[in-house]
């Protein structure tokens, strides 16, 4: 599985709890989607393309579809965590207004938190694991590109690596970063996590132009 986090949105740039708020990519996110699509088309012989239906993931998948010719299969269980009443708050606002909840939310070992009118985190992490497991089972001996969200991808990678499931900062997944998980005999192994060479190459070129 070639797992791609969607491109940047305005909420990502502002460090807001985005969850199920269905925002489009911003200008930076659109460019990131083009870059990751180009890299996948050059380096990956993919057999299928699967995406969360939220617009930020769907738009990223469309960029990949446009250069690979793959049809997009949408999976509702690939949606991001629902932060409930707290969606739209910045991380700093969340920490200031709900300090006790924030302490639990950022505890890597906590699996008891229920977001007010949103997801229970243990159920969300199980959904993440089930989503990727079912994709692997359905596409044995194939290479599949999966476009989803930072919270969902991160929780799956932590489960595969045996890390605390709620350790949000373990991988620090960037928008349109690539992670690859190989599944052999039902056992997943992380090949690479958060590969952003396609994003950093363009940044290096831009910096060099400024210096000149």
One Martini backbone bead per residue (centre of mass of N, CA, C, O) as a GRO file, in nm:
protein
  212
    1UNK     BB    1   0.093   0.039   0.025
    2UNK     BB    2   0.032   0.370  -0.093
    3UNK     BB    3   0.039   0.633   0.140
    4UNK     BB    4  -0.157   0.940   0.128
    5UNK     BB    5  -0.160   1.251   0.216
    6UNK     BB    6  -0.318   1.513   0.182
    7UNK     BB    7  -0.341   1.820   0.103
    8UNK     BB    8  -0.348   2.137   0.179
    9UNK     BB    9  -0.520   2.345   0.403
   10UNK     BB   10  -0.622   2.607   0.584
   11UNK     BB   11  -0.638   2.438   0.847
   12UNK     BB   12  -0.355   2.327   0.843
   13UNK     BB   13  -0.205   2.602   0.842
   14UNK     BB   14  -0.365   2.678   1.131
   15UNK     BB   15  -0.398   2.433   1.321
   16UNK     BB   16  -0.671   2.272   1.286
   17UNK     BB   17  -0.953   2.095   1.369
   18UNK     BB   18  -1.096   1.932   1.105
   19UNK     BB   19  -1.189   1.654   1.023
   20UNK     BB   20  -1.517   1.680   0.871
   21UNK     BB   21  -1.435   1.927   0.743
   22UNK     BB   22  -1.501   2.021   0.392
   23UNK     BB   23  -1.218   2.116   0.263
   24UNK     BB   24  -1.022   2.249   0.042
   25UNK     BB   25  -0.762   2.308  -0.123
   26UNK     BB   26  -0.503   2.493  -0.141
   27UNK     BB   27  -0.252   2.610  -0.325
   28UNK     BB   28  -0.042   2.427  -0.196
   29UNK     BB   29  -0.208   2.163  -0.215
   30UNK     BB   30  -0.226   2.151  -0.522
   31UNK     BB   31   0.079   2.122  -0.566
   32UNK     BB   32   0.125   1.872  -0.398
   33UNK     BB   33  -0.057   1.688  -0.567
   34UNK     BB   34   0.110   1.707  -0.825
   35UNK     BB   35   0.378   1.597  -0.709
   36UNK     BB   36   0.276   1.319  -0.610
   37UNK     BB   37   0.165   1.227  -0.880
   38UNK     BB   38   0.429   1.236  -1.040
   39UNK     BB   39   0.583   1.033  -0.865
   40UNK     BB   40   0.396   0.793  -0.894
   41UNK     BB   41   0.408   0.776  -1.208
   42UNK     BB   42   0.724   0.715  -1.206
   43UNK     BB   43   0.750   0.478  -0.949
   44UNK     BB   44   0.446   0.354  -0.971
   45UNK     BB   45   0.271   0.040  -1.024
   46UNK     BB   46  -0.052   0.072  -1.014
   47UNK     BB   47  -0.381  -0.095  -0.960
   48UNK     BB   48  -0.497   0.115  -0.741
   49UNK     BB   49  -0.747   0.370  -0.620
   50UNK     BB   50  -0.793   0.506  -0.290
   51UNK     BB   51  -1.049   0.708  -0.110
   52UNK     BB   52  -1.152   0.950   0.053
   53UNK     BB   53  -1.446   1.159   0.026
   54UNK     BB   54  -1.307   1.393   0.103
   55UNK     BB   55  -1.206   1.664  -0.077
   56UNK     BB   56  -0.899   1.664  -0.007
   57UNK     BB   57  -0.861   1.369  -0.101
   58UNK     BB   58  -1.005   1.363  -0.373
   59UNK     BB   59  -0.825   1.577  -0.512
   60UNK     BB   60  -0.562   1.420  -0.481
   61UNK     BB   61  -0.665   1.170  -0.638
   62UNK     BB   62  -0.721   1.316  -0.906
   63UNK     BB   63  -0.426   1.378  -0.970
   64UNK     BB   64  -0.346   1.079  -0.986
   65UNK     BB   65  -0.554   0.988  -1.197
   66UNK     BB   66  -0.460   1.183  -1.435
   67UNK     BB   67  -0.162   1.018  -1.457
   68UNK     BB   68  -0.266   0.694  -1.434
   69UNK     BB   69  -0.584   0.614  -1.500
   70UNK     BB   70  -0.719   0.573  -1.233
   71UNK     BB   71  -0.974   0.484  -1.053
   72UNK     BB   72  -1.185   0.593  -0.796
   73UNK     BB   73  -1.214   0.460  -0.469
   74UNK     BB   74  -1.444   0.491  -0.222
   75UNK     BB   75  -1.402   0.527   0.151
   76UNK     BB   76  -1.558   0.599   0.443
   77UNK     BB   77  -1.335   0.464   0.647
   78UNK     BB   78  -1.115   0.710   0.559
   79UNK     BB   79  -1.193   0.909   0.744
   80UNK     BB   80  -1.161   1.129   0.968
   81UNK     BB   81  -1.165   1.239   1.262
   82UNK     BB   82  -1.417   1.327   1.498
   83UNK     BB   83  -1.423   1.632   1.697
   84UNK     BB   84  -1.681   1.770   1.696
   85UNK     BB   85  -1.714   2.060   1.881
   86UNK     BB   86  -1.389   2.120   1.809
   87UNK     BB   87  -1.420   2.194   1.535
   88UNK     BB   88  -1.198   2.469   1.425
   89UNK     BB   89  -0.992   2.463   1.626
   90UNK     BB   90  -0.712   2.529   1.747
   91UNK     BB   91  -0.472   2.391   1.929
   92UNK     BB   92  -0.446   2.630   2.126
   93UNK     BB   93  -0.748   2.664   2.188
   94UNK     BB   94  -0.794   2.384   2.296
   95UNK     BB   95  -0.586   2.395   2.530
   96UNK     BB   96  -0.716   2.652   2.672
   97UNK     BB   97  -1.033   2.554   2.687
   98UNK     BB   98  -0.939   2.219   2.722
   99UNK     BB   99  -0.711   2.101   2.925
  100UNK     BB  100  -0.808   1.814   3.012
  101UNK     BB  101  -0.862   1.707   2.727
  102UNK     BB  102  -0.579   1.763   2.614
  103UNK     BB  103  -0.421   1.578   2.799
  104UNK     BB  104  -0.559   1.322   2.688
  105UNK     BB  105  -0.510   1.363   2.380
  106UNK     BB  106  -0.172   1.376   2.432
  107UNK     BB  107  -0.179   1.090   2.536
  108UNK     BB  108  -0.038   0.809   2.402
  109UNK     BB  109  -0.211   0.597   2.610
  110UNK     BB  110  -0.486   0.705   2.542
  111UNK     BB  111  -0.831   0.526   2.502
  112UNK     BB  112  -1.094   0.712   2.640
  113UNK     BB  113  -1.165   0.929   2.447
  114UNK     BB  114  -1.444   1.158   2.395
  115UNK     BB  115  -1.563   1.345   2.169
  116UNK     BB  116  -1.777   1.592   2.158
  117UNK     BB  117  -1.987   1.464   1.934
  118UNK     BB  118  -1.782   1.229   1.859
  119UNK     BB  119  -1.525   1.036   1.869
  120UNK     BB  120  -1.388   0.746   1.969
  121UNK     BB  121  -1.062   0.664   1.966
  122UNK     BB  122  -1.072   0.353   1.969
  123UNK     BB  123  -1.271   0.331   1.729
  124UNK     BB  124  -1.097   0.481   1.526
  125UNK     BB  125  -0.847   0.291   1.534
  126UNK     BB  126  -1.006   0.047   1.437
  127UNK     BB  127  -1.097   0.164   1.168
  128UNK     BB  128  -0.820   0.204   1.050
  129UNK     BB  129  -0.725  -0.088   1.060
  130UNK     BB  130  -0.963  -0.208   0.895
  131UNK     BB  131  -0.926  -0.048   0.634
  132UNK     BB  132  -0.635  -0.151   0.560
  133UNK     BB  133  -0.685  -0.454   0.585
  134UNK     BB  134  -0.903  -0.477   0.361
  135UNK     BB  135  -0.730  -0.373   0.131
  136UNK     BB  136  -0.513  -0.593   0.145
  137UNK     BB  137  -0.708  -0.835   0.103
  138UNK     BB  138  -0.829  -0.728  -0.182
  139UNK     BB  139  -0.498  -0.668  -0.287
  140UNK     BB  140  -0.340  -0.907  -0.356
  141UNK     BB  141  -0.053  -0.864  -0.541
  142UNK     BB  142  -0.078  -0.550  -0.509
  143UNK     BB  143  -0.081  -0.198  -0.590
  144UNK     BB  144  -0.187   0.058  -0.361
  145UNK     BB  145  -0.347   0.368  -0.353
  146UNK     BB  146  -0.385   0.575  -0.055
  147UNK     BB  147  -0.613   0.837   0.035
  148UNK     BB  148  -0.583   1.037   0.331
  149UNK     BB  149  -0.529   1.094   0.680
  150UNK     BB  150  -0.329   1.171   0.940
  151UNK     BB  151  -0.476   1.021   1.171
  152UNK     BB  152  -0.524   0.753   1.021
  153UNK     BB  153  -0.238   0.688   0.927
  154UNK     BB  154  -0.087   0.711   1.195
  155UNK     BB  155  -0.239   0.487   1.347
  156UNK     BB  156  -0.154   0.257   1.159
  157UNK     BB  157   0.153   0.283   1.185
  158UNK     BB  158   0.159   0.240   1.492
  159UNK     BB  159   0.039  -0.041   1.488
  160UNK     BB  160   0.258  -0.173   1.313
  161UNK     BB  161   0.503  -0.067   1.514
  162UNK     BB  162   0.401  -0.069   1.826
  163UNK     BB  163   0.284   0.196   1.901
  164UNK     BB  164   0.125   0.428   2.047
  165UNK     BB  165  -0.183   0.515   1.924
  166UNK     BB  166  -0.182   0.831   2.057
  167UNK     BB  167   0.096   0.920   1.903
  168UNK     BB  168   0.079   1.181   1.707
  169UNK     BB  169   0.411   1.256   1.687
  170UNK     BB  170   0.567   1.011   1.568
  171UNK     BB  171   0.552   1.108   1.238
  172UNK     BB  172   0.467   1.384   1.118
  173UNK     BB  173   0.268   1.414   0.883
  174UNK     BB  174   0.266   1.530   0.569
  175UNK     BB  175   0.152   1.681   0.311
  176UNK     BB  176   0.195   1.443   0.062
  177UNK     BB  177   0.306   1.216   0.194
  178UNK     BB  178   0.484   0.898   0.189
  179UNK     BB  179   0.368   0.566   0.260
  180UNK     BB  180   0.490   0.222   0.305
  181UNK     BB  181   0.307  -0.093   0.298
  182UNK     BB  182   0.382  -0.427   0.355
  183UNK     BB  183   0.202  -0.735   0.276
  184UNK     BB  184   0.271  -1.059   0.431
  185UNK     BB  185   0.070  -1.292   0.529
  186UNK     BB  186  -0.089  -1.045   0.689
  187UNK     BB  187   0.185  -0.881   0.740
  188UNK     BB  188   0.280  -0.570   0.832
  189UNK     BB  189   0.526  -0.335   0.682
  190UNK     BB  190   0.737  -0.073   0.710
  191UNK     BB  191   0.919   0.087   0.458
  192UNK     BB  192   0.793   0.387   0.469
  193UNK     BB  193   0.787   0.725   0.624
  194UNK     BB  194   0.729   1.030   0.516
  195UNK     BB  195   0.791   1.086   0.213
  196UNK     BB  196   0.925   1.422   0.078
  197UNK     BB  197   1.107   1.459  -0.180
  198UNK     BB  198   0.903   1.599  -0.382
  199UNK     BB  199   0.883   1.857  -0.197
  200UNK     BB  200   1.190   1.931  -0.132
  201UNK     BB  201   1.297   1.977  -0.415
  202UNK     BB  202   1.133   2.234  -0.476
  203UNK     BB  203   1.231   2.397  -0.233
  204UNK     BB  204   1.531   2.397  -0.311
  205UNK     BB  205   1.494   2.548  -0.576
  206UNK     BB  206   1.365   2.805  -0.460
  207UNK     BB  207   1.598   2.884  -0.274
  208UNK     BB  208   1.812   2.910  -0.496
  209UNK     BB  209   1.676   3.139  -0.650
  210UNK     BB  210   1.687   3.346  -0.419
  211UNK     BB  211   2.000   3.346  -0.387
  212UNK     BB  212   2.045   3.450  -0.689
   0.00000   0.00000   0.00000
